[in-house]
Amino acid sequence: MFKQIMAPVDLAHSEKLRRALDCAADLAKRYDAPITYVGVTSPQPSQLAHNPQEFGQKLEEFARGEASKHGVKAAAHTAIAHDPTTEVDDALMRAIDETGADLVVMASHVPNMMDHIWPSNGGKLAEHAKCSVMVVRA
C-alpha cells in the first residue's frame, strides 16, 4: 500500500514525537517500506549543530538508531530553510517530493484557539500534500 514513508523529526524534541515515530515504524514494518526521517535546519549555527553538515550527521545517527530499534530500513534527509520557524511547512512540502514519499507520518499537538489563526504543521501538510498524511496526536 505504501512504498516510502516520510517522518518529520525535530531532533531537539524527539522524545515528544515517540508515538508518531513508533507509528511510522509499525507502518514501515507492515508494508515493508523504508522510512526517511526529515529534519529542517538553517544554514546558520543552532543549538543542535554548527552547520547543516553536522545537523545531517546527527539526523543520520538518529535514523540509524530508529532503524536498529524497530528493524526497519531508514534514511535521513536534511531540509534547509533560512528561517525554520516560519518556513518549516514549505521545507517539508519540498521534502515530500525529494524523498518520493507516498505517506507522511507526523506528530501534532491537541488543537487550540491559535490553530484557528495559524494552522498546525500537520494540518497544513494534510491540506496541501499530494500524498497521504497521518497526523498522530502526541
Protein Blocks (a to p, Z undefined) as FASTA:
>chain_A
ZZbdcddddfklmmmmmmmmmmmmmmmmmnopacdddddddfbdcfkbmbfklmmmmmmm
mmmmmmmmnopacdddddddfblmlmmmmmmmmmmmmnopabdcdddddddfklmmmccf
klmmmmmmmbdcddddZZ
